[in-house]
């Protein structure tokens, strides 16, 4: 049996780590980071002291597996990792998870490890369970064909616009307010939000729809090119402020966002939604979306 070693990521690992990531993402049909966003992800510990990247090299120094770790404001330790398909079922994933747990116990006692995978990847599901993780939430990946424009009534005095740099602070405040009661959500600073939503995604400001009422941001539909399916659009975030719910704004801002994707040439669009958010699931179904995949969220409490 191979005796693997584990160490911190080094800049010289970039090409090999990117190759391992791309091979793993292709095999599992999960999101691909483009080279520049992947480089930013790997280098994030230089700017964010709560981030950490660990790698497992093979005997020739090629990266067999890697894991990125980040800590949220509520001491949830987020994990995202990849193991090269040719190195699976050989202990690489177990080593990465055990290393992350050891680090988290030492630096964030009482915290929670969180990670996710798709239901149709039984090998990964089994790995997580063997390591003591418990599945605690399901999310639906829903998809719609953009063959026709979407129509929806816009509430009076609400206007839609694209994102401008000056909108950042107010948009982050609005986003935090919209999702403050959603499962698994936590407030993010403008810097972390910008990293997550812009720097680590294929950002296109023309695909962001901002809903305003009297110059105040009351809703959002933030889209970009899919990181999972080439040629597909992705709705990364859609929501409205609490006092605007039940007035048709959610449907209207989503319709506007989907139309922007359609006008940009995308043929299909997808999004992720909490399976227990019945109102959102029903809205998406009413707009022609179907569930195509189920993502499982896992956690392990360290207390």
C-alpha positions in Angstrom: 0.0 0.0 0.0 1.3 3.5 -0.9 2.6 5.5 2.0 1.2 8.9 1.3 2.6 12.2 2.8 0.8 15.4 3.2 2.1 19.0 3.2 1.1 22.6 2.6 0.5 23.7 -1.0 3.4 25.5 -2.7 3.2 27.8 -5.8 5.3 25.3 -7.7 2.4 22.8 -7.3 0.1 24.9 -9.4 0.2 23.1 -12.7 0.0 19.6 -11.1 -2.7 20.6 -8.6 -4.8 22.2 -11.4 -4.5 19.0 -13.5 -5.7 16.9 -10.5 -8.6 19.3 -9.9 -9.6 19.3 -13.6 -9.5 15.5 -13.9 -11.5 15.0 -10.7 -14.0 17.7 -11.6 -14.6 16.1 -15.0 -15.0 12.6 -13.6 -17.5 13.8 -11.0 -19.3 16.4 -13.1 -18.7 19.1 -10.5 -17.6 22.7 -10.9 -14.4 23.4 -12.6 -12.2 26.4 -11.6 -10.6 28.1 -14.5 -6.8 28.4 -14.2 -6.9 32.0 -12.9 -9.6 31.4 -10.3 -7.9 28.2 -9.3 -4.7 30.0 -8.7 -6.5 32.6 -6.6 -8.1 29.8 -4.6 -4.7 28.1 -4.0 -3.1 31.4 -3.0 -6.0 32.5 -0.7 -4.1 31.6 2.5 -1.7 34.5 1.7 -4.6 37.0 2.1 -6.9 35.1 4.4 -5.3 33.7 7.5 -8.3 31.4 8.1 -7.7 29.6 4.7 -5.4 26.6 4.2 -4.5 24.4 1.3 -3.0 20.9 1.8 -1.8 18.6 -0.9 -0.8 14.9 -1.2 1.9 14.3 -3.8 2.7 10.9 -5.3 6.2 9.3 -5.5 7.0 11.5 -8.5 5.8 14.7 -6.9 2.6 14.9 -8.9 -0.4 16.0 -6.9 -2.7 13.1 -6.1 -5.2 15.0 -4.0 -5.7 18.4 -2.5 -8.0 20.1 0.0 -8.9 23.7 0.6 -10.1 24.8 4.0 -11.7 28.0 5.1 -13.4 29.2 8.3 -16.6 31.2 8.4 -17.7 33.7 11.1 -19.6 31.0 13.0 -16.6 28.7 13.2 -17.8 26.4 10.5 -14.8 24.9 8.8 -15.6 24.6 5.1 -13.8 21.9 3.1 -13.5 21.5 -0.6 -11.2 18.9 -2.1 -10.4 16.7 -5.1 -8.6 13.4 -5.6 -7.3 12.5 -9.0 -9.4 9.6 -10.4 -6.3 7.4 -10.8 -5.5 7.7 -7.1 -8.9 7.0 -5.6 -9.6 4.2 -3.1 -6.0 4.3 -2.0 -6.3 6.4 1.1 -5.7 9.9 -0.3 -9.2 11.2 0.6 -9.0 9.7 4.1 -5.7 11.3 4.7 -6.8 14.8 3.6 -9.9 14.6 5.8 -8.1 13.3 8.8 -5.5 16.1 8.4 -8.2 18.7 8.2 -9.9 17.4 11.3 -6.7 17.4 13.3 -6.0 21.0 12.3 -9.5 22.1 13.0 -9.6 20.5 16.5 -6.3 22.2 17.4 -7.3 25.7 16.1 -11.1 25.7 16.2 -12.2 23.5 19.1 -16.0 23.2 19.2 -16.3 24.1 15.6 -17.9 22.1 12.8 -16.5 20.6 9.6 -18.8 21.0 6.6 -18.5 19.6 3.1 -20.7 18.4 0.3 -21.0 16.0 -2.6 -23.6 14.7 -5.0 -25.9 11.8 -4.2 -24.8 10.0 -7.3 -21.2 9.8 -6.2 -21.5 6.9 -3.8 -17.7 6.5 -3.3 -17.5 10.0 -1.9 -20.6 9.6 0.2 -19.1 6.4 1.7 -15.8 8.1 2.4 -17.5 11.0 4.3 -19.5 8.5 6.4 -16.5 6.4 7.2 -14.8 9.6 8.5 -17.7 10.3 10.8 -19.6 12.9 8.8 -23.4 13.0 9.0 -25.6 14.1 6.1 -27.7 16.9 7.3 -29.2 18.7 4.3 -30.2 18.0 0.6 -30.1 20.6 -2.1 -31.7 20.3 -5.5 -29.8 21.2 -8.7 -32.6 22.4 -11.0 -32.4 23.2 -14.7 -34.5 25.0 -17.3 -34.3 25.4 -21.1 -34.0 29.0 -22.2 -35.9 28.5 -25.5 -38.5 31.2 -24.7 -38.3 34.5 -22.9 -39.7 34.6 -19.4 -42.4 37.0 -18.4 -43.4 38.3 -15.0 -45.1 41.4 -13.6 -42.7 43.9 -11.9 -44.0 45.5 -8.7 -44.7 49.2 -9.0 -41.7 51.6 -8.8 -39.1 48.8 -8.9 -36.4 49.0 -11.6 -33.8 46.6 -12.7 -30.2 47.5 -13.4 -26.8 46.0 -13.8 -24.1 45.9 -11.0 -21.8 48.9 -10.6 -18.7 48.9 -8.4 -20.3 51.5 -6.2 -23.1 49.0 -5.4 -20.8 46.6 -3.6 -21.3 47.6 0.1 -25.1 48.0 -0.2 -25.3 44.8 -2.3 -23.4 42.8 0.4 -25.6 44.3 3.1 -28.7 43.3 1.2 -27.4 39.8 0.4 -26.6 39.2 4.1 -30.1 40.5 5.1 -31.9 38.3 2.5 -30.2 35.1 3.6 -29.8 35.7 7.3 -32.4 33.1 8.2 -31.6 30.6 5.5 -30.1 27.3 6.5 -26.3 27.3 6.5 -26.0 31.0 5.8 -23.7 33.3 7.7 -22.9 37.0 7.2 -19.9 37.8 5.0 -17.7 40.9 4.9 -17.5 42.8 1.7 -14.0 41.4 1.1 -15.0 37.8 1.6 -18.2 38.2 -0.4 -16.3 39.7 -3.3 -13.8 36.9 -3.2 -16.5 34.2 -3.2 -18.8 35.9 -5.7 -16.4 37.6 -8.1 -12.8 36.5 -7.8 -13.5 32.7 -7.6 -16.3 32.7 -10.3 -16.5 33.5 -14.0 -17.9 36.9 -13.1 -19.8 38.9 -15.8 -21.4 42.1 -14.4 -23.8 42.1 -17.4 -25.4 38.9 -16.0 -26.1 40.4 -12.6 -29.6 41.9 -12.1 -30.1 44.4 -9.2 -33.7 45.3 -8.2 -34.1 48.8 -6.8 -36.9 50.7 -5.2 -36.2 54.4 -4.6 -32.5 53.8 -5.0 -32.5 51.0 -2.4 -31.5 47.5 -3.4 -34.4 45.2 -2.6 -33.5 42.1 -4.7 -30.9 40.4 -6.7 -30.3 37.7 -9.3 -26.6 37.1 -9.8 -25.7 34.8 -12.7 -22.6 33.6 -14.5 -21.4 30.9 -16.8 -21.7 27.5 -15.3 -18.7 26.0 -13.7 -20.2 22.5 -14.1 -21.7 22.3 -17.5 -19.9 24.1 -20.5 -22.3 26.4 -22.3 -24.8 26.6 -19.5 -25.8 29.6 -17.4 -25.9 29.4 -13.7 -28.0 31.4 -11.2 -25.7 31.6 -8.2 -27.9 33.8 -6.1 -31.5 35.0 -6.3 -33.5 36.6 -3.5 -35.5 39.6 -2.2 -35.6 41.4 1.1 -38.1 40.1 3.6 -40.5 43.1 3.3 -40.7 42.5 -0.5 -41.6 38.9 -0.3 -45.1 37.8 -1.5 -45.3 40.7 -4.0 -44.0 38.9 -7.1 -40.5 40.5 -7.0 -38.8 37.1 -6.6 -40.4 35.8 -9.8 -39.7 39.1 -11.6 -36.0 39.4 -10.7 -35.4 35.7 -11.6 -37.2 36.1 -14.9 -35.1 39.1 -15.7 -31.9 37.2 -14.8 -32.8 34.2 -16.9 -33.6 36.5 -19.8 -30.2 38.1 -19.5 -28.7 34.6 -19.7 -30.8 33.8 -22.8 -29.8 37.1 -24.5 -26.2 36.2 -23.8 -26.6 33.0 -25.8 -27.0 30.4 -23.1 -29.4 27.6 -24.0 -30.0 26.3 -20.5 -29.7 27.6 -16.9 -29.4 25.9 -13.6 -29.4 26.7 -9.9 -29.1 25.1 -6.5 -31.9 25.3 -3.9 -32.4 24.0 -0.4 -34.8 21.0 -0.8 -36.7 22.2 2.3 -37.3 25.7 1.0 -40.7 24.7 -0.4 -41.6 28.2 -1.6 -38.5 28.5 -3.7 -38.7 25.0 -5.1 -42.3 25.7 -6.1 -41.4 29.0 -7.7 -38.7 27.4 -9.8 -40.9 24.5 -10.8 -43.6 27.0 -11.9 -41.0 28.6 -14.2 -40.2 25.3 -15.9 -37.3 24.0 -13.8 -36.8 20.4 -13.1 -34.6 18.6 -10.5 -31.6 17.0 -12.3 -29.3 16.2 -9.4 -29.2 16.1 -5.6 -26.4 17.5 -3.6 -25.8 16.2 0.0 -24.3 18.5 2.7 -22.4 16.8 5.5 -21.1 17.9 8.8 -19.0 16.7 11.7 -19.1 18.5 15.0 -15.8 18.8 16.9 -17.3 19.6 20.3 
